[in-house]
Every structure is written in C-alpha cells, then in structure tokens.
C-alpha cells in the first residue's frame, strides 16, 4: 500500500466512447484513483462561455459549460478498461439519488470493478437541486439518514424496516451482497462541524476541497474525535484532499493562468469563510454559503465578470495547486504531514489554454512520479481499495 495515493478527474463530456480509453490512459500514467463529479450544472455562468473569454468555447461542440456525462455510467465504463485504479464519485448526494438506489448502484460498481469502487457522497449542492425542483431542505439530516440506510441495505441478509423521517423502509431488500466480503468505502465531502461529525460516525474516508492547512487539521481533528466517540477509531479511515490544479512548466506563467476569468470564476462557489482567511468578503455578499447557495446559470455576463474581478488572487493561489510538478508536490506536503493519504488533482488549465491539455496531462503524470519519490519511497505501488467489512 502507498502512504500517499494520487487521483485525478475522469472524462466528463462527449464523446462518451472515450471514457474507457481515457481512464486506461490515466491508469497507465501512474494515477491511483479516478473520480467523477455528479453534476447537472457546472460552476461557470454560461454567459461567459464565449471565444473571447476562452478559446475552449470555440473549440467545444457544445454552446454550454454545463456538459456532464452521468457519473455512475462513466465509472462502469472505466471499470471495464482498468485493472488497478480506484473509481468513485467526488461527490454525489442522496437528494437526487435515493439512498436505496445509491446502495445498489455503487455495490454494482464495486462488483464490476472487482472491489475498486468507492462512494463519495455529500449533502448536495444548490445548483444541482434547486433549479430542478428537488427539495434542498434538511440536506444534512437527509445525508445522515441516507448513510444509515445504505449501510443497513448492504449488510442485511433479509428484508429490513427502517423508521426514517425521510427514507422509511418497509420490507426493503438488496440481495446483491458484498464483493468478496467487502462493500464500497464511503467517503464524505464534509466541511462544517455537523458534516465532520457524520464523517466520523459513518464514513470510511473524508474528501474535502482544498482549504488552509490550519482548517484542514482542525476538521480532521473533529472527524477523529467523532470516530473515537463512536468507537470507530480502530477502523480503517482515509483522509483525502482535492484541489483544482493549474500545471505549468513555469510558475509565473501558472500565476497568469490563475488570473484567467474562468479559472478565478471557480472560486465563486467557495463559502464566505474561505474568503475571510485572506481578509476578503465574498463577491456575492457577506455570509454567502458557497455550494449550497451558488447557482451560476442565468448570471448576466457583466455581473459575472464584475464578481470575478473581486475574487482576490490570494484566494485562488491558496485554493489551487499550480506550477511545476515540484511546486505541486510541495503544496501537497503540509496536507500529507497533517494526515492526508490521498490527493486528488483536477486539472483546470484547459479553461485558459485548451491547446495545452496534452502538456498539462504530461505534467500531472510527472507530478505523480514526484509524489511517489517524495512520499512513497520504497513502498509498493499497487493500490487496492479498502472496503467496509
């Protein structure tokens, strides 16, 4: 087992036939994990999807930045073409997918991948629920109940009842059964105190977005305290961190890419408390909640550009690993020292320079090699997922 494993994002958009082959390329490049978001909507206003802002808009067959293949289907396709990498969501939710459906989908993926699937799950996001008429109330309580339901259905041999407020069960069955004694690990995308409590109580792993290292340590402490209170501190647990990345052979050039409107614009989805860490207010108002509140569709172009202009460079610099492979490994090190055993790198440089995608992928492959040398010297490279038993 590696001390530190490196993941990256899988293919999100058409052609769908490329998902399997691209996943194989990622595995061959040395990555240990491939993740997919579970989105209906992206983080960028469609009013900014124009060639004068990004050449990608002219090169893309779609006139929208909101293009996402279904994550479960993508993981299934990747399972058929890979042999080693762990595959999962980063992250889905129990608001759009009923927990019984999630239990069946991800157990199916675990079987298809021969034990390499994981369920990355969170409490949901405003942009993927509210515009579609999905009830977003009580989302954290719904997540807690969903985690109980998923584990109950996986582990029960017979029909089960569950007196849930949101997901009651009566004579419910899931007969598929474990894959060679294991179920998919459940990794929770948690940031607030209540979500960290749920992660410690029910999760096999934690997969948050990049945040200041002091906040990362604090939240991992909350999770470990919750695990101890539940008597789970002896069980296997994986701490991760995921970051948008902007690889470049030149660090100053990477800084210039961080200033690109579409890359800076990704930071509009962050909560106000992260802006406060660099002494700034959120462009959408004091106390803005980020993922639970941000709905980019329909934001007029000039309004979007004005908000992006107010995103401080210090926040983008802090939020996204960038530069050379050595630079990015150096940025990972504090999180590894704090306890992270997985780092997931989502390349965003194509938003500013789509023609540099091949070079960016090469640099990410070199980053995996540098991370192995820095963190895994002498350890076995083969990675197998650790299931819930």
CORUR-V322593 format. One record per residue. N is the residue number from 1. SS is DSSP state (2 for helix, 1 for strand, 0 for the rest). Layout:
N/SS ; N/SS
This chain:
1/0 ; 2/0 ; 3/0 ; 4/0 ; 5/1 ; 6/1 ; 7/1 ; 8/1 ; 9/1 ; 10/0 ; 11/0 ; 12/0 ; 13/0 ; 14/0 ; 15/0 ; 16/0 ; 17/0 ; 18/2 ; 19/2 ; 20/2 ; 21/2 ; 22/2 ; 23/2 ; 24/2 ; 25/2 ; 26/2 ; 27/2 ; 28/2 ; 29/0 ; 30/0 ; 31/0 ; 32/0 ; 33/1 ; 34/1 ; 35/1 ; 36/1 ; 37/0 ; 38/0 ; 39/0 ; 40/0 ; 41/0 ; 42/0 ; 43/0 ; 44/0 ; 45/0 ; 46/2 ; 47/2 ; 48/2 ; 49/0 ; 50/0 ; 51/0 ; 52/0 ; 53/0 ; 54/0 ; 55/2 ; 56/2 ; 57/2 ; 58/2 ; 59/2 ; 60/0 ; 61/0 ; 62/0 ; 63/0 ; 64/0 ; 65/0 ; 66/0 ; 67/0 ; 68/0 ; 69/0 ; 70/0 ; 71/2 ; 72/2 ; 73/2 ; 74/2 ; 75/2 ; 76/2 ; 77/2 ; 78/2 ; 79/2 ; 80/2 ; 81/2 ; 82/0 ; 83/0 ; 84/0 ; 85/0 ; 86/1 ; 87/1 ; 88/1 ; 89/1 ; 90/0 ; 91/0 ; 92/1 ; 93/1 ; 94/0 ; 95/0 ; 96/0 ; 97/0 ; 98/0 ; 99/2 ; 100/2 ; 101/2 ; 102/2 ; 103/2 ; 104/2 ; 105/2 ; 106/2 ; 107/2 ; 108/2 ; 109/2 ; 110/2 ; 111/2 ; 112/2 ; 113/0 ; 114/0 ; 115/0 ; 116/0 ; 117/1 ; 118/1 ; 119/1 ; 120/1 ; 121/1 ; 122/1 ; 123/0 ; 124/0 ; 125/0 ; 126/2 ; 127/2 ; 128/2 ; 129/0 ; 130/2 ; 131/2 ; 132/2 ; 133/0 ; 134/0 ; 135/0 ; 136/0 ; 137/0 ; 138/0 ; 139/2 ; 140/2 ; 141/2 ; 142/2 ; 143/2 ; 144/2 ; 145/2 ; 146/2 ; 147/2 ; 148/2 ; 149/2 ; 150/2 ; 151/2 ; 152/2 ; 153/2 ; 154/2 ; 155/2 ; 156/0 ; 157/0 ; 158/0 ; 159/0 ; 160/1 ; 161/1 ; 162/1 ; 163/0 ; 164/0 ; 165/0 ; 166/0 ; 167/0 ; 168/0 ; 169/1 ; 170/1 ; 171/1 ; 172/1 ; 173/0 ; 174/0 ; 175/0 ; 176/0 ; 177/0 ; 178/0 ; 179/1 ; 180/0 ; 181/0 ; 182/1 ; 183/1 ; 184/0 ; 185/1 ; 186/1 ; 187/1 ; 188/1 ; 189/0 ; 190/0 ; 191/0 ; 192/0 ; 193/2 ; 194/2 ; 195/2 ; 196/2 ; 197/2 ; 198/2 ; 199/2 ; 200/2 ; 201/2 ; 202/2 ; 203/0 ; 204/0 ; 205/1 ; 206/1 ; 207/1 ; 208/1 ; 209/1 ; 210/0 ; 211/0 ; 212/0 ; 213/2 ; 214/2 ; 215/2 ; 216/2 ; 217/2 ; 218/2 ; 219/2 ; 220/2 ; 221/2 ; 222/2 ; 223/2 ; 224/2 ; 225/2 ; 226/2 ; 227/2 ; 228/2 ; 229/2 ; 230/0 ; 231/0 ; 232/0 ; 233/0 ; 234/0 ; 235/0 ; 236/0 ; 237/0 ; 238/1 ; 239/1 ; 240/1 ; 241/1 ; 242/1 ; 243/1 ; 244/1 ; 245/1 ; 246/1 ; 247/1 ; 248/0 ; 249/0 ; 250/0 ; 251/2 ; 252/2 ; 253/2 ; 254/2 ; 255/2 ; 256/2 ; 257/2 ; 258/2 ; 259/0 ; 260/0 ; 261/2 ; 262/2 ; 263/2 ; 264/2 ; 265/2 ; 266/2 ; 267/2 ; 268/2 ; 269/2 ; 270/0 ; 271/0 ; 272/2 ; 273/2 ; 274/2 ; 275/2 ; 276/2 ; 277/0 ; 278/0 ; 279/0 ; 280/0 ; 281/0 ; 282/0 ; 283/0 ; 284/0 ; 285/0 ; 286/0 ; 287/0 ; 288/0 ; 289/0 ; 290/2 ; 291/2 ; 292/2 ; 293/0 ; 294/0 ; 295/0 ; 296/0 ; 297/0 ; 298/0 ; 299/0 ; 300/0 ; 301/2 ; 302/2 ; 303/2 ; 304/2 ; 305/2 ; 306/2 ; 307/2 ; 308/2 ; 309/2 ; 310/0 ; 311/0 ; 312/0 ; 313/2 ; 314/2 ; 315/2 ; 316/2 ; 317/2 ; 318/2 ; 319/2 ; 320/0 ; 321/1 ; 322/1 ; 323/1 ; 324/0 ; 325/2 ; 326/2 ; 327/2 ; 328/2 ; 329/2 ; 330/2 ; 331/2 ; 332/2 ; 333/2 ; 334/2 ; 335/2 ; 336/2 ; 337/2 ; 338/2 ; 339/0 ; 340/0 ; 341/0 ; 342/1 ; 343/1 ; 344/1 ; 345/1 ; 346/1 ; 347/1 ; 348/0 ; 349/2 ; 350/2 ; 351/2 ; 352/0 ; 353/0 ; 354/2 ; 355/2 ; 356/2 ; 357/2 ; 358/2 ; 359/2 ; 360/2 ; 361/2 ; 362/2 ; 363/2 ; 364/2 ; 365/2 ; 366/2 ; 367/2 ; 368/2 ; 369/2 ; 370/2 ; 371/2 ; 372/2 ; 373/2 ; 374/2 ; 375/2 ; 376/0 ; 377/0 ; 378/0 ; 379/0 ; 380/0 ; 381/0 ; 382/0 ; 383/0 ; 384/0 ; 385/0 ; 386/0 ; 387/0 ; 388/1 ; 389/0
